């Protein structure tokens, strides 16, 4: 019976040691991370199906330039409120996160941030989000948001507001 208690105690000690080690690694990694937040609460309206860059921040405009001293993994979180006006319910706002002018893998293509409801008016809103993971090479990179209305309707339009772009990067990254 005593051997069973000692074995159980050893097992619990090992589990606690492993958990503390994992926690220590998580804390050390979180200290090496930086959270970057940018937002623009000025509504932006577009009245065509052309691609448009979206303002990320009133000071930065539509381009965030980030410098990384080494290969860096980046988590991107985008959220926004948007609306699509079209006479059909088949139109949608396609959003691309661009890195150096190239859409990230997840956003390349037809990723709808919001859709039309056939009312031909900007009267319904959606709060939506997109997350992606990218790896930046050493150097300076431009990050942009591009919106394009996908629609066959006559005179469609779209609106976007409360844009929030959040990046989690290594602490050594800097914004220009």
Residue pairs with C-beta under 8 A, 6 or more apart in sequence:
31 171
32 170
32 171
33 168
33 169
33 170
33 171
34 168
34 169
34 170
34 171
34 173
35 166
35 167
35 168
36 66
36 166
36 167
36 168
36 169
36 173
36 175
37 164
37 165
37 166
38 56
38 57
38 60
38 64
38 164
38 165
38 166
39 57
39 162
39 163
39 164
39 165
40 54
40 55
40 56
40 57
40 58
40 163
41 161
41 162
41 163
42 55
42 58
42 161
43 159
43 160
43 161
44 52
44 54
44 55
44 159
44 160
44 161
45 122
45 157
45 158
45 159
46 52
46 147
46 149
46 157
46 158
46 159
47 155
47 156
47 157
48 149
48 156
48 157
49 148
49 149
49 150
49 151
49 156
50 148
51 146
51 147
51 148
52 146
52 147
52 148
53 62
53 63
53 144
53 145
53 146
54 62
54 95
54 144
54 145
54 146
54 147
54 160
54 163
55 61
55 62
55 163
56 62
56 63
56 64
56 143
56 144
56 145
56 163
56 165
57 64
57 165
62 144
62 145
63 142
63 143
63 144
64 142
64 143
64 144
64 165
64 175
65 140
65 141
65 142
65 143
65 175
65 176
66 136
66 140
66 141
66 143
66 167
66 169
66 173
66 174
66 175
66 176
67 139
67 140
67 141
67 173
67 174
67 175
67 176
68 136
68 137
68 138
68 139
68 141
68 169
68 170
68 172
68 173
69 138
69 172
69 173
70 138
70 170
70 172
71 135
71 136
71 137
71 138
72 135
72 136
72 169
72 170
72 172
72 173
73 133
73 134
73 135
73 136
73 169
73 170
74 133
74 134
74 135
74 136
74 167
74 168
74 169
75 131
75 132
75 133
75 167
75 168
76 97
76 104
76 131
76 132
76 133
76 134
76 143
76 165
76 166
76 167
77 129
77 130
77 131
77 164
77 165
77 166
77 167
77 168
78 95
78 97
78 129
78 130
78 131
78 145
78 163
78 164
78 165
78 166
79 127
79 128
79 129
79 130
79 162
79 163
79 164
80 95
80 113
80 127
80 128
80 129
80 160
80 161
80 162
80 163
80 164
81 125
81 126
81 127
81 128
81 160
81 161
81 162
82 93
82 113
82 114
82 125
82 126
82 128
82 158
82 159
82 160
82 161
83 114
83 122
83 123
83 124
83 125
83 126
83 158
83 159
84 91
84 92
84 93
84 114
84 115
84 116
84 117
84 122
84 149
84 151
84 156
84 157
84 158
85 116
85 119
85 120
85 121
85 122
85 123
85 156
85 157
85 158
85 159
86 116
86 118
86 120
86 149
86 151
86 153
86 156
86 157
87 118
87 120
87 153
87 154
87 156
88 116
88 118
88 151
88 152
88 153
89 115
89 116
89 117
89 118
90 116
90 151
90 152
90 153
91 115
91 116
91 149
91 150
91 151
91 152
91 153
91 156
92 110
92 112
92 113
92 114
92 115
92 116
92 149
92 150
92 151
93 112
93 113
93 114
93 115
93 147
93 148
93 149
93 150
93 158
93 160
94 109
94 110
94 111
94 112
94 113
94 147
94 148
94 149
94 150
95 107
95 111
95 113
95 130
95 145
95 146
95 147
96 103
96 104
96 107
96 108
96 111
96 145
96 146
96 147
96 148
97 103
97 104
97 106
97 107
97 130
97 132
97 143
97 144
97 145
98 104
98 142
98 143
98 144
98 145
98 146
99 134
99 136
99 141
99 142
99 143
100 141
100 142
101 142
101 144
102 108
103 109
103 146
104 132
104 134
105 132
105 134
106 130
106 131
106 132
107 130
107 132
110 150
111 130
112 150
113 126
113 128
113 130
113 147
113 160
114 125
114 126
114 128
114 158
115 126
116 151
116 153
116 156
117 124
120 153
122 157
122 158
122 159
127 162
140 176
143 165
143 167
145 163
145 165
147 158
147 160
149 156
149 157
149 158
